[in-house]
């Protein structure tokens, strides 16, 4: 059997496909950015056809760039932006409207109304490990059914299919023959009971969601379906799927309790493996499924920050303070400090541990001496402060942390960020050889499903450290800087 695996990493602002060899090394890749739609304040949408076409072309180009034949690809793995919600017609494959993206806040009032129902919030947390928030798929799905003419009636008749992006891509790849999701993506919908491992009737009733819409839920490794010959000139089995953050933790080989990774993409997501115990957070973190293999579940605590790399995009695209994202490292190094400036990037509200959808971003502490370089540095520092918020919340929940943080994602290329992160967290930060760990994790899951790998121990041996960052900042300075951050956040809370 060939050891090549095609990995799809379908993200929020771009789609990437990477061909990996058996050793977990990239041999060819391709990436395409696609358009974001903001039809109203707090609304974020994607065109489903953009998602599909960028995926298909990226896959074809990645195979071409790898110099291998499509027939040498043994399996496909899919990693995806989670919670983003699509509904399509089963007969025609046509998607209803645009995909509602995980960042979208249009259902805030819906969530606030539900929160007033006695026992509702506790029931949701007990069953799903999540909080009631517009971030998750259930209220987005409910909104589509209630705001698209005829949709609810069609759903009741079983004519429509719901999916997060993994499910949608699988449907398209297999020509509509496979309507499935994996346990990690299902666990982000607010409709799935993470303890019974089933779609939950009480939750479906709460959000008024017809069962007929829902995909079958499977392990993260196994036979999901076969990509049609028309796409690559040969049939290729899809044997691994996971939400991007769980895929990243898998790619980082976070297989034992207390191992932790933080991914810096559009947002920042920290996952700590809590083993076979679903730890209930008292600090507004999420309890989620890390992965499910052969029916056996490993759980995780997760903290989600909505804006990380998106703050750099804002600096580049909205306020034109930088030309390209990579310039931020040089700029941050060019000033001794941010000069007392704090950027709180609550552009779409605050995520964990605050969960304040009405909070809005602010730039605080400016003086006549404040320049562009201070603001750019403050944007990078904000990512690190938010990470500290998450780590402290995990510690306060009694999670057993193994003292080393593994990092990945686009911002992990920035050495200044990783050093400041080590300093402000007072932990060792490790960057692996491959920072595209969502794609790598999907590849490893597909490899397990296809029999290329036989255990997580085998995969763990493939993880290699590229760089390590250790704290050098004084305790006094660390405390002072972080207190300034907490004061800044306190000012913008709704």
VEXDREN-2710 file (C-alpha; in Angstrom, 1 decimal):
% VEXDREN-2710
k/r/px/py/pz
1/UNK/0.0/0.0/0.0
2/UNK/1.2/3.5/-0.8
3/UNK/1.9/5.7/2.2
4/UNK/0.7/8.9/0.7
5/UNK/-2.3/10.7/2.3
6/UNK/-4.2/13.7/0.9
7/UNK/-5.2/16.0/3.7
8/UNK/-7.9/18.7/3.4
9/UNK/-7.6/21.6/5.8
10/UNK/-10.7/23.7/5.2
11/UNK/-10.3/26.9/7.2
12/UNK/-12.1/30.1/7.9
13/UNK/-10.3/32.3/5.4
14/UNK/-8.6/29.8/3.1
15/UNK/-8.6/26.2/2.0
16/UNK/-5.3/24.2/2.0
17/UNK/-4.6/20.7/0.8
18/UNK/-1.4/18.9/1.7
19/UNK/0.0/15.5/0.5
20/UNK/1.9/13.8/3.4
21/UNK/4.1/10.8/3.2
22/UNK/4.1/8.1/5.8
23/UNK/6.6/9.9/7.9
24/UNK/4.2/12.9/8.3
25/UNK/6.3/15.1/5.9
26/UNK/4.6/17.4/3.4
27/UNK/5.5/16.5/-0.2
28/UNK/3.2/18.9/-2.0
29/UNK/0.5/21.5/-1.1
30/UNK/-1.7/24.2/-2.4
31/UNK/-3.7/26.9/-0.6
32/UNK/-6.5/29.3/-1.9
33/UNK/-8.0/32.2/0.1
34/UNK/-11.7/32.8/-0.4
35/UNK/-14.2/35.7/0.2
36/UNK/-15.7/36.5/3.5
37/UNK/-19.2/38.1/3.6
38/UNK/-20.4/40.5/6.3
39/UNK/-24.0/41.3/5.3
40/UNK/-24.8/42.9/8.7
41/UNK/-23.0/43.8/11.9
42/UNK/-21.9/40.6/13.7
43/UNK/-22.9/38.4/10.7
44/UNK/-20.2/36.3/8.9
45/UNK/-21.0/34.1/5.9
46/UNK/-19.2/32.0/3.3
47/UNK/-20.4/30.9/-0.1
48/UNK/-20.6/27.1/0.0
49/UNK/-19.5/26.9/-3.6
50/UNK/-16.4/28.8/-2.8
51/UNK/-15.7/26.3/0.0
52/UNK/-16.2/23.4/-2.4
53/UNK/-14.3/24.8/-5.4
54/UNK/-11.3/25.9/-3.3
55/UNK/-11.2/22.4/-1.8
56/UNK/-11.4/20.6/-5.1
57/UNK/-8.8/22.8/-6.8
58/UNK/-6.4/22.7/-3.8
59/UNK/-6.6/18.9/-3.7
60/UNK/-5.9/18.6/-7.4
61/UNK/-3.0/21.1/-7.3
62/UNK/-1.5/19.6/-4.1
63/UNK/-1.4/16.2/-5.8
64/UNK/0.2/17.8/-8.9
65/UNK/2.7/19.7/-6.9
66/UNK/3.7/16.5/-5.0
67/UNK/4.9/14.9/-8.2
68/UNK/2.9/11.7/-7.5
69/UNK/-0.1/10.1/-9.3
70/UNK/-3.6/10.4/-7.7
71/UNK/-3.6/6.6/-7.8
72/UNK/-0.7/6.7/-5.3
73/UNK/-2.9/8.4/-2.7
74/UNK/-4.1/5.8/-0.2
75/UNK/-6.6/7.9/1.7
76/UNK/-8.1/11.3/2.3
77/UNK/-8.4/13.0/5.7
78/UNK/-10.6/16.1/6.3
79/UNK/-10.0/18.8/8.9
80/UNK/-12.5/21.7/8.9
81/UNK/-13.5/25.0/10.5
82/UNK/-16.0/23.8/13.1
83/UNK/-19.5/25.0/13.9
84/UNK/-20.0/26.6/10.5
85/UNK/-23.4/25.5/9.4
86/UNK/-24.8/24.5/6.0
87/UNK/-28.1/23.0/4.8
88/UNK/-28.6/21.6/1.4
89/UNK/-31.2/19.8/-0.7
90/UNK/-30.5/16.0/-0.7
91/UNK/-31.8/15.6/-4.3
92/UNK/-30.1/18.6/-6.0
93/UNK/-27.2/19.2/-3.6
94/UNK/-28.0/22.9/-3.7
95/UNK/-27.1/24.8/-0.5
96/UNK/-29.8/27.0/1.1
97/UNK/-28.3/30.5/1.2
98/UNK/-24.8/31.0/2.4
99/UNK/-23.0/29.0/5.1
100/UNK/-23.3/30.7/8.6
101/UNK/-19.7/30.9/10.0
102/UNK/-18.7/30.0/13.5
103/UNK/-17.9/33.6/14.2
104/UNK/-21.4/34.8/13.4
105/UNK/-23.4/36.4/16.2
106/UNK/-26.8/36.8/14.6
107/UNK/-28.5/34.4/17.0
108/UNK/-27.5/36.2/20.2
109/UNK/-31.0/37.3/21.1
110/UNK/-32.2/33.7/20.4
111/UNK/-29.6/32.4/22.9
112/UNK/-30.6/35.0/25.5
113/UNK/-34.2/34.1/25.3
114/UNK/-33.5/30.4/25.7
115/UNK/-31.2/31.1/28.6
116/UNK/-34.2/32.3/30.6
117/UNK/-35.9/28.9/30.4
118/UNK/-35.5/27.2/33.8
119/UNK/-32.8/24.5/33.8
120/UNK/-31.9/25.1/30.2
121/UNK/-28.3/26.2/30.6
122/UNK/-27.4/23.4/33.1
123/UNK/-29.1/20.8/30.8
124/UNK/-27.1/22.0/27.8
125/UNK/-23.8/21.9/29.7
126/UNK/-24.5/18.5/31.3
127/UNK/-25.3/16.9/28.0
128/UNK/-22.9/18.7/25.5
129/UNK/-20.1/20.1/27.7
130/UNK/-20.8/23.4/25.9
131/UNK/-22.3/26.8/26.8
132/UNK/-25.4/28.3/25.1
133/UNK/-23.8/30.7/22.7
134/UNK/-24.3/31.8/19.0
135/UNK/-20.8/30.2/18.3
136/UNK/-22.3/26.7/18.1
137/UNK/-24.3/25.2/15.2
138/UNK/-27.8/24.6/16.7
139/UNK/-29.1/28.2/16.7
140/UNK/-27.5/28.8/13.3
141/UNK/-29.3/25.7/11.9
142/UNK/-32.6/26.9/13.6
143/UNK/-32.1/30.3/12.0
144/UNK/-31.7/28.8/8.5
145/UNK/-34.9/26.7/8.9
146/UNK/-36.9/29.7/10.2
147/UNK/-35.6/32.3/7.7
148/UNK/-35.5/30.4/4.5
149/UNK/-38.9/30.0/2.7
150/UNK/-40.2/26.5/2.9
151/UNK/-37.0/25.1/4.6
152/UNK/-38.7/23.9/7.7
153/UNK/-41.4/22.0/5.8
154/UNK/-38.7/20.4/3.5
155/UNK/-36.7/19.4/6.6
156/UNK/-39.7/17.8/8.2
157/UNK/-40.2/15.8/5.0
158/UNK/-36.6/14.6/5.1
159/UNK/-35.6/16.5/1.9
160/UNK/-32.8/18.5/3.4
161/UNK/-29.4/17.6/4.9
162/UNK/-27.5/19.6/7.6
163/UNK/-23.8/19.5/8.0
164/UNK/-20.8/21.3/9.3
165/UNK/-18.1/21.7/6.7
166/UNK/-16.7/18.2/7.1
167/UNK/-20.0/16.7/6.3
168/UNK/-20.6/19.0/3.3
169/UNK/-17.2/18.2/1.8
170/UNK/-17.7/14.5/2.3
171/UNK/-21.2/14.7/0.6
172/UNK/-19.7/16.5/-2.4
173/UNK/-16.6/14.2/-2.6
174/UNK/-18.8/11.1/-2.5
175/UNK/-21.4/12.4/-5.0
176/UNK/-24.0/12.6/-2.2
177/UNK/-23.6/8.9/-1.2
178/UNK/-22.3/9.6/2.3
179/UNK/-24.0/11.9/4.9
180/UNK/-21.7/11.5/7.9
181/UNK/-19.8/13.5/10.5
182/UNK/-17.3/12.5/13.2
183/UNK/-17.7/12.6/17.0
184/UNK/-15.6/15.8/17.4
185/UNK/-17.6/17.8/14.9
186/UNK/-20.9/16.5/16.3
187/UNK/-19.8/17.5/19.7
188/UNK/-19.7/21.2/18.6
189/UNK/-23.4/21.4/17.5
190/UNK/-25.2/21.7/20.8
191/UNK/-27.3/18.8/19.6
192/UNK/-25.0/15.8/20.5
193/UNK/-24.7/14.2/23.9
194/UNK/-21.0/13.6/24.5
195/UNK/-21.7/11.0/27.2
196/UNK/-24.2/8.8/25.4
197/UNK/-22.5/9.5/22.0
198/UNK/-25.8/10.2/20.3
199/UNK/-27.9/13.0/18.9
200/UNK/-30.1/14.0/21.9
201/UNK/-33.9/14.1/21.5
202/UNK/-34.3/16.7/24.3
203/UNK/-31.8/19.0/22.7
204/UNK/-33.4/18.6/19.3
205/UNK/-36.7/19.5/20.8
206/UNK/-35.2/22.5/22.5
207/UNK/-33.8/23.9/19.3
208/UNK/-36.7/22.6/17.1
209/UNK/-34.5/20.6/14.8
210/UNK/-35.9/17.6/12.8
211/UNK/-33.9/14.5/13.3
212/UNK/-34.1/13.7/9.5
213/UNK/-31.6/16.5/8.8
214/UNK/-28.8/15.0/10.8
215/UNK/-25.8/13.1/9.6
216/UNK/-24.6/9.7/11.0
217/UNK/-21.9/10.1/13.6
218/UNK/-18.8/7.9/13.5
219/UNK/-15.3/7.5/15.0
220/UNK/-12.6/9.8/13.7
221/UNK/-10.9/7.0/11.8
222/UNK/-12.7/4.6/9.6
223/UNK/-14.5/4.3/6.3
224/UNK/-16.4/7.5/5.7
225/UNK/-17.0/7.0/1.9
226/UNK/-15.1/7.0/-1.4
227/UNK/-14.3/10.2/-3.3
228/UNK/-15.7/9.9/-6.9
229/UNK/-13.4/9.1/-9.8
230/UNK/-14.5/12.4/-11.5
231/UNK/-12.6/14.5/-9.0
232/UNK/-9.1/13.0/-9.2
233/UNK/-9.3/10.4/-12.0
234/UNK/-9.4/7.6/-9.5
235/UNK/-11.4/6.6/-6.5
236/UNK/-9.8/7.5/-3.1
237/UNK/-11.3/6.4/0.3
238/UNK/-12.0/9.1/2.9
239/UNK/-10.8/7.5/6.2
240/UNK/-10.3/10.3/8.7
241/UNK/-12.2/13.4/9.8
242/UNK/-12.0/15.8/12.7
243/UNK/-12.7/19.4/13.6
244/UNK/-9.7/21.5/13.0
245/UNK/-8.7/22.0/16.7
246/UNK/-9.1/18.3/17.5
247/UNK/-7.2/17.5/14.4
248/UNK/-4.4/19.9/15.5
249/UNK/-4.2/18.2/18.9
250/UNK/-4.0/14.9/17.2
251/UNK/-1.3/16.2/14.9
252/UNK/0.6/17.5/17.9
253/UNK/0.4/13.9/19.4
254/UNK/-1.4/15.1/22.5
255/UNK/-2.5/11.6/23.4
256/UNK/-1.9/11.5/27.1
257/UNK/-3.8/13.3/29.9
258/UNK/-2.5/16.8/30.6
259/UNK/-0.9/17.3/27.2
260/UNK/-1.9/20.7/25.8
261/UNK/-1.7/22.5/22.4
262/UNK/-2.6/26.0/21.3
263/UNK/-3.4/26.8/17.7
264/UNK/-3.0/30.3/16.3
265/UNK/-5.1/30.8/13.2
266/UNK/-8.0/33.2/12.6
267/UNK/-8.8/32.6/16.3
268/UNK/-6.8/30.8/19.0
269/UNK/-7.9/27.5/20.4
270/UNK/-6.3/25.7/23.4
271/UNK/-7.1/22.1/24.0
272/UNK/-6.0/20.0/26.9
273/UNK/-6.4/16.2/26.8
274/UNK/-8.3/15.1/30.0
275/UNK/-8.2/11.4/29.1
276/UNK/-11.4/9.4/29.4
277/UNK/-12.9/11.8/31.9
278/UNK/-15.2/14.6/30.8
279/UNK/-14.1/17.4/33.1
280/UNK/-16.9/19.9/33.8
281/UNK/-15.6/23.4/33.7
282/UNK/-16.5/25.9/36.4
283/UNK/-14.7/28.7/34.5
284/UNK/-16.7/28.8/31.3
285/UNK/-14.4/26.6/29.3
286/UNK/-15.8/23.8/27.1
287/UNK/-15.8/20.1/27.6
288/UNK/-15.4/18.5/24.2
289/UNK/-14.4/15.3/22.5
290/UNK/-10.7/15.2/21.7
291/UNK/-11.1/12.1/19.5
292/UNK/-13.0/8.8/19.3
293/UNK/-11.2/5.7/18.1
294/UNK/-12.8/2.2/18.0
295/UNK/-15.7/3.6/20.0
296/UNK/-13.4/4.8/22.8
297/UNK/-13.6/8.5/23.7
298/UNK/-10.8/10.8/24.9
299/UNK/-12.1/14.1/26.2
300/UNK/-10.6/17.6/26.3
301/UNK/-11.0/21.0/27.9
302/UNK/-11.1/23.7/25.4
303/UNK/-10.8/27.5/25.5
304/UNK/-11.7/29.4/22.3
305/UNK/-10.5/32.9/21.5
306/UNK/-12.3/34.5/18.5
307/UNK/-9.6/36.8/17.4
308/UNK/-5.9/35.9/17.0
309/UNK/-4.6/36.0/13.4
310/UNK/-7.8/38.0/12.6
311/UNK/-6.3/40.9/14.6
312/UNK/-3.3/40.9/12.2
313/UNK/-5.7/40.7/9.2
314/UNK/-7.4/43.8/10.7
315/UNK/-4.1/45.6/11.0
316/UNK/-3.4/44.8/7.3
317/UNK/-6.7/45.0/5.6
318/UNK/-8.9/47.4/7.7
319/UNK/-6.6/50.0/9.1
320/UNK/-3.6/49.5/6.7
321/UNK/-1.0/49.6/9.5
322/UNK/1.1/46.8/7.9
323/UNK/1.6/45.5/4.4
324/UNK/1.8/41.8/5.2
325/UNK/1.4/39.6/8.3
326/UNK/5.0/38.5/8.4
327/UNK/6.1/42.2/9.0
328/UNK/4.7/42.1/12.5
329/UNK/7.7/40.2/14.0
330/UNK/10.1/42.9/12.9
331/UNK/7.8/45.7/14.0
332/UNK/7.3/44.1/17.5
333/UNK/11.0/43.8/17.9
334/UNK/11.5/47.5/16.9
335/UNK/10.0/48.9/20.1
336/UNK/10.9/48.1/23.7
337/UNK/7.3/47.8/24.7
338/UNK/3.8/48.6/23.6
339/UNK/4.1/51.8/25.6
340/UNK/1.1/51.0/27.8
341/UNK/-1.2/50.4/24.9
342/UNK/-3.6/47.4/25.0
343/UNK/-5.7/46.2/22.1
344/UNK/-8.7/44.2/23.2
345/UNK/-9.7/42.6/19.9
346/UNK/-13.4/41.8/20.8
347/UNK/-14.5/42.5/17.2
348/UNK/-17.1/39.7/17.4
349/UNK/-17.5/39.7/21.2
350/UNK/-15.2/37.9/23.7
351/UNK/-14.8/34.1/23.8
352/UNK/-13.5/32.0/26.7
353/UNK/-13.5/32.5/29.6
354/UNK/-15.7/35.6/29.3
355/UNK/-18.3/34.6/26.7
356/UNK/-19.5/38.1/26.2
357/UNK/-21.0/38.4/22.7
358/UNK/-21.9/42.1/23.2
359/UNK/-18.4/43.2/24.1
360/UNK/-16.6/45.2/21.4
361/UNK/-13.0/45.9/20.6
362/UNK/-11.0/48.8/22.0
363/UNK/-7.6/50.4/21.8
364/UNK/-6.7/51.7/25.3
365/UNK/-3.8/53.5/26.9
366/UNK/-2.7/55.7/23.9
367/UNK/-0.7/58.9/24.4
368/UNK/0.8/61.4/22.0
369/UNK/3.9/59.1/21.8
370/UNK/1.9/56.1/20.6
371/UNK/2.8/55.0/17.1
372/UNK/1.8/52.3/14.7
373/UNK/4.6/50.0/16.0
374/UNK/3.1/50.1/19.5
375/UNK/-0.3/49.2/18.2
376/UNK/1.0/46.4/16.1
377/UNK/2.9/45.0/19.1
378/UNK/-0.2/45.4/21.3
379/UNK/-2.2/43.3/18.9
380/UNK/0.4/40.4/19.2
381/UNK/0.5/40.8/22.9
382/UNK/-3.3/40.5/23.1
383/UNK/-3.1/37.0/21.6
384/UNK/-0.7/36.0/24.4
385/UNK/-2.8/37.6/27.2
386/UNK/-5.9/35.8/26.0
387/UNK/-3.9/32.5/26.0
388/UNK/-3.0/33.2/29.6
389/UNK/-6.7/33.7/30.4
390/UNK/-7.4/30.2/29.1
391/UNK/-4.5/28.5/30.8
392/UNK/-5.5/30.0/34.2
393/UNK/-9.1/28.9/33.7
394/UNK/-7.9/25.3/33.0
395/UNK/-5.7/25.4/36.1
396/UNK/-8.6/26.6/38.1
397/UNK/-10.8/23.7/36.8
398/UNK/-8.3/21.3/38.2
399/UNK/-6.9/20.1/34.9
400/UNK/-3.5/18.4/35.2
401/UNK/-1.1/20.4/33.0
402/UNK/2.2/18.8/31.9
403/UNK/4.1/22.2/31.9
404/UNK/4.9/22.3/28.1
405/UNK/2.7/24.1/25.6
406/UNK/2.8/22.8/22.0
407/UNK/1.9/25.5/19.5
408/UNK/0.9/25.6/15.8
409/UNK/-1.0/27.6/13.2
410/UNK/0.1/30.5/11.1
411/UNK/1.1/32.8/14.0
412/UNK/3.4/30.1/15.3
413/UNK/5.9/31.2/12.6
414/UNK/6.4/34.4/14.6
415/UNK/9.3/33.9/17.0
416/UNK/8.5/37.2/18.8
417/UNK/5.0/36.0/19.6
418/UNK/6.3/32.6/20.9
419/UNK/8.9/34.2/23.2
420/UNK/6.3/36.7/24.6
421/UNK/3.9/33.7/25.1
422/UNK/6.5/31.8/27.0
423/UNK/7.3/34.9/29.1
424/UNK/3.7/35.8/29.9
425/UNK/2.6/32.2/30.6
426/UNK/5.8/31.2/32.4
427/UNK/5.9/27.9/30.6
428/UNK/8.1/26.3/27.9
429/UNK/6.6/26.7/24.4
430/UNK/7.5/24.1/21.8
431/UNK/7.0/24.5/18.0
432/UNK/7.0/21.3/15.9
433/UNK/8.6/20.8/12.5
434/UNK/5.2/21.0/10.9
435/UNK/3.0/23.8/12.2
436/UNK/0.2/22.8/9.8
437/UNK/-0.9/20.4/12.5
438/UNK/-4.7/20.4/11.6
439/UNK/-3.8/19.0/8.2
440/UNK/-1.3/16.6/9.7
441/UNK/-3.8/15.4/12.4
442/UNK/-6.4/14.7/9.7
443/UNK/-3.7/12.8/7.7
444/UNK/-2.8/10.7/10.8
445/UNK/-6.4/9.9/11.4
446/UNK/-6.9/8.9/7.8
447/UNK/-3.7/6.8/8.0
448/UNK/-5.1/5.0/11.0
449/UNK/-8.3/4.4/9.2
450/UNK/-6.5/3.1/6.1
451/UNK/-4.1/0.8/8.0
452/UNK/-1.0/2.9/7.3
453/UNK/-0.6/3.4/11.0
454/UNK/-1.6/0.9/13.7
455/UNK/-1.6/3.0/16.9
456/UNK/-1.3/6.4/18.4
457/UNK/2.1/5.4/19.9
458/UNK/3.4/4.9/16.4
459/UNK/2.2/8.4/15.4
460/UNK/3.6/10.0/18.6
461/UNK/7.1/8.9/17.5
462/UNK/6.7/11.0/14.4
463/UNK/6.4/14.3/16.3
464/UNK/9.6/16.3/16.3
465/UNK/10.4/19.6/18.0
466/UNK/11.7/22.4/15.7
467/UNK/12.1/25.3/18.3
468/UNK/11.8/25.8/22.0
469/UNK/11.1/29.0/23.9
470/UNK/11.7/29.4/27.7
471/UNK/10.5/32.3/29.9
472/UNK/13.0/35.1/30.7
473/UNK/10.7/37.8/31.9
474/UNK/10.7/38.9/35.6
475/UNK/7.7/37.9/37.7
476/UNK/7.1/41.6/38.6
477/UNK/6.9/42.6/34.9
478/UNK/4.8/39.6/34.0
479/UNK/2.3/40.5/36.8
480/UNK/2.2/44.2/35.9
481/UNK/1.6/43.5/32.1
482/UNK/-1.2/41.0/32.7
483/UNK/-2.9/43.1/35.3
484/UNK/-3.0/45.9/32.7
485/UNK/-4.7/43.5/30.3
486/UNK/-7.3/42.5/32.9
487/UNK/-8.0/46.2/33.5
488/UNK/-8.4/46.8/29.7
489/UNK/-10.8/43.8/29.3
490/UNK/-12.8/45.0/32.3
491/UNK/-13.4/48.3/30.6
492/UNK/-15.0/46.8/27.5
493/UNK/-17.2/44.1/29.0
494/UNK/-20.9/44.6/28.2
END
